Amino acid sequence: MERATDERNRLNDLTNKEWLRETKSFWMSKAPPRDALKLQHPATFSECDIERLIRLFTKSGQTVLDPFVGVGSTLIACLRAGRRGIGIELSSQWYETAQQRLSGETGKGIPEETTLILGDAGTELAQMAPASVDFIVTSPPYWRILNKDGQKVSTERTSHDLPTNYGNDEQNLGNVGDYGEFLTKLGTIFGQCARVLRARQYMAVIASDFRHGPRYHLFHADLAGKLEEHGFVLKGTIMLLQDSKNLYAYGIPYAFVPNIHHQQILILQKPQADPTGR
């Protein structure tokens, strides 16, 4: 049976009924077991969740960019959704892991419709043509949270001899000492993202709030403000619920310390280009 897609729909290949379901302000994360290669990375996300975003914000054959691609989950989601994917990764370790995962997905190496780039996101984005991608989806570093020791790190990473952070590269945003400086540098990279995104197209940024010392940072809100400084317009948020994560007794029995089992997906749009060229 032919799917009744509205002929006026210029954003995606969904029917109106399918699109309506995706407008809920919360999604339940679908996270299948991580394979051995994906497990090496300390901060991955579900291909199922990314594919859902890709299908909501693109049509078949369009181009999706992830400037912090890690071990390639976004590129795998692109392949499954029938989209062209571009991923940029700073770490040679994660770049090689992404290559292996993509080869495992296809059984014949990295396909022609996938571009995997080893390099600094800011530098590589500056070399891309303006208005050349249809959608951007990514989860950037959450400042220095992967550099902290603690119960969760010890239980889930150190005890299994797995990496606990992104690496020690000076260009790694996870190693920036000052939170304000981190946001500024991250905003500059997203400013380059705005340049390569087509006008009126969307960007989805997955962000989690976090504790650092005694303070709780509303990272998603801080980041949204920074992104609007670089030309994006915030259109809404989706709360991604992760109810399958482990619980840790962080503050018990002395203080309230939350187990963070959700992320915010910031949905932003690049406005129509100014006819004056500004």
C-alpha positions in Angstrom: 0.0 0.0 0.0 1.3 3.4 -1.0 2.1 5.7 2.0 0.0 8.9 1.9 2.8 11.5 2.2 1.5 15.1 2.0 2.6 16.6 -1.3 3.3 19.9 0.5 5.9 18.2 2.8 9.4 19.5 1.9 11.1 18.3 5.1 10.8 14.5 5.3 9.2 11.4 3.9 6.8 10.8 6.8 3.0 10.7 6.6 1.2 13.4 8.6 0.2 10.7 11.2 3.9 9.6 11.5 5.0 13.2 11.8 2.4 13.9 14.5 3.7 11.1 16.7 7.3 12.6 16.5 6.1 16.0 17.9 5.8 14.6 21.4 8.1 16.6 23.8 9.6 13.3 25.1 10.9 10.2 23.4 11.8 6.9 25.1 15.4 6.1 24.1 15.8 2.8 22.2 19.3 1.6 23.0 20.2 -1.9 21.8 23.3 -3.6 23.4 26.5 -2.0 22.4 28.9 -4.1 20.3 32.5 -4.6 21.4 33.8 -1.7 19.2 31.2 0.8 20.3 31.7 -0.2 24.0 35.3 1.2 23.8 34.0 4.8 23.5 33.0 6.4 26.9 30.1 8.5 25.5 28.0 6.9 22.7 24.4 7.3 21.7 21.8 5.0 20.1 21.7 4.6 16.4 18.0 4.0 16.7 17.5 7.5 18.3 19.7 9.1 15.7 17.9 7.4 12.8 14.6 8.6 14.2 15.9 12.2 14.1 17.3 11.7 10.6 14.0 10.4 9.3 12.1 13.3 10.9 14.4 16.1 9.5 15.5 14.8 6.0 14.3 13.2 2.9 15.8 10.1 1.3 19.2 10.7 -0.3 19.9 14.0 1.5 23.1 14.8 3.4 23.6 14.6 7.1 26.6 16.0 9.0 27.9 15.1 12.5 30.9 17.3 13.4 31.7 15.1 16.5 31.1 11.7 15.1 33.0 9.6 17.6 32.7 5.9 16.7 30.4 6.5 13.8 26.9 6.0 15.2 25.4 8.8 13.1 27.0 7.5 9.9 25.6 4.0 10.6 22.1 5.6 11.2 22.5 7.4 7.9 23.2 4.2 6.0 20.1 2.5 7.6 17.9 5.5 6.7 19.2 5.8 3.1 21.0 9.2 3.6 24.4 10.4 2.7 26.6 10.9 5.8 29.5 13.1 6.7 31.3 12.7 10.0 34.3 14.5 11.5 36.4 13.0 14.3 39.4 14.5 16.1 40.8 11.3 17.7 42.6 8.8 15.5 41.5 6.0 17.9 37.8 6.7 17.5 38.2 7.5 13.8 39.7 4.0 13.2 37.0 2.4 15.4 34.3 4.2 13.3 36.0 2.8 10.1 35.8 -0.7 11.6 32.1 -0.3 12.6 31.1 1.0 9.2 32.9 -1.8 7.5 31.1 -4.3 9.8 27.8 -2.6 9.0 28.2 -2.9 5.2 30.4 -6.0 5.1 32.4 -4.4 2.3 34.1 -1.3 3.7 33.0 2.3 3.9 30.4 3.0 1.2 30.6 5.8 -1.4 27.7 7.7 0.2 29.6 8.0 3.5 32.5 10.5 4.2 34.5 10.0 7.4 37.1 12.7 8.1 40.0 12.7 10.6 40.6 16.2 11.9 39.5 19.1 14.0 35.9 20.0 13.5 36.5 23.7 13.2 39.3 23.3 10.7 37.4 20.7 8.6 34.1 22.6 8.6 35.9 25.7 7.3 36.9 23.8 4.2 33.4 22.6 3.4 31.2 24.4 0.9 28.6 26.8 2.3 24.9 25.5 2.3 26.0 22.0 1.4 24.3 19.8 4.0 20.6 19.2 4.8 20.7 18.3 8.5 23.1 18.3 11.3 22.8 16.0 14.3 25.4 15.5 17.0 26.2 15.2 20.6 29.2 17.4 21.6 31.5 16.9 24.5 29.9 17.8 27.9 32.8 19.8 29.1 35.0 18.0 31.5 32.6 15.4 32.9 34.5 12.5 31.4 37.7 13.6 33.2 36.1 13.0 36.6 36.6 10.0 38.8 33.7 8.5 40.7 31.5 5.6 41.4 30.0 5.4 37.9 33.4 5.6 36.1 34.9 3.0 38.4 32.0 0.6 38.0 31.4 1.0 34.3 34.8 1.8 32.7 37.9 1.4 34.9 37.0 -2.0 36.3 36.6 -3.2 32.7 39.9 -1.6 31.5 38.0 0.7 29.1 38.9 4.4 28.2 37.3 6.9 30.5 37.6 10.1 28.4 38.0 11.3 24.8 41.8 11.6 25.0 44.5 14.1 25.8 44.6 16.1 22.5 44.9 19.9 23.2 42.2 20.5 20.6 39.8 18.3 22.6 37.0 20.5 24.0 36.7 18.0 26.9 40.0 19.2 28.2 39.2 23.0 28.3 39.5 24.1 31.9 37.0 27.0 32.1 33.3 26.4 31.4 32.8 29.8 29.7 35.8 29.3 27.5 34.5 25.8 26.6 31.1 27.2 25.6 32.7 29.9 23.5 34.9 27.4 21.6 32.0 25.1 21.1 29.9 28.0 19.8 32.5 28.9 17.3 32.4 25.4 15.8 28.6 25.5 15.6 29.0 28.9 13.9 30.8 27.0 11.2 27.9 24.4 11.2 25.5 27.3 10.5 27.6 28.2 7.4 27.5 24.8 5.8 23.8 24.1 6.6 21.2 25.0 4.0 18.8 27.9 4.9 15.6 26.8 6.7 17.1 23.4 7.5 17.5 22.0 11.0 20.1 21.0 13.5 19.5 18.6 16.4 22.0 18.7 19.3 21.9 16.1 22.1 23.0 17.6 25.4 22.9 16.5 29.0 23.0 18.7 32.1 25.6 17.7 34.6 27.2 18.3 38.0 30.7 19.7 38.4 31.8 20.0 42.0 29.0 21.5 44.0 27.3 23.1 41.0 24.6 21.7 38.7 25.1 23.1 35.1 22.0 23.5 32.8 24.3 22.7 29.9 21.4 22.4 27.4 20.2 25.9 28.2 23.7 27.4 28.2 24.4 25.8 24.9 21.0 26.9 23.4 21.9 30.5 24.2 25.3 30.2 22.6 23.9 28.6 19.4 21.4 31.5 19.0 24.4 33.9 19.1 25.6 32.1 16.0 22.5 32.5 14.0 20.4 29.5 14.9 16.8 29.8 16.1 15.7 27.5 18.9 12.4 25.8 17.8 11.9 23.5 20.7 13.3 20.6 22.7 12.7 16.9 23.0 13.5 15.1 26.3 15.1 11.8 25.5 14.3 9.4 28.4 16.9 6.7 29.3 15.1 4.6 31.8 17.4 1.6 31.4 20.5 3.2 32.9 21.9 2.1 36.2 21.1 3.9 39.5 24.0 5.0 41.8 23.7 6.1 45.4 25.7 9.3 44.9 24.5 11.4 47.8 22.7 8.9 50.0 22.4 9.2 53.0 23.7 12.8 53.2 22.5 14.9 50.3 20.3 15.0 47.2 22.3 14.1 44.0 20.2 13.2 41.0 20.8 10.2 38.7 20.5 11.9 35.3 18.5 9.6 33.1 17.5 11.9 30.3 19.1 14.1 27.7 17.7 17.2 26.0 17.6 17.3 22.2 17.8 20.9 21.1 16.0 21.5 17.8 17.3 24.5 16.0 16.7 26.0 12.6 18.9 28.1 10.3 16.7 31.0 9.2 16.1 32.0 5.6 19.2 33.7 4.2 19.1 37.5 4.3 18.6 38.8 0.7 21.2 41.4 1.4 23.8 38.7 2.0 24.4 39.7 5.6 
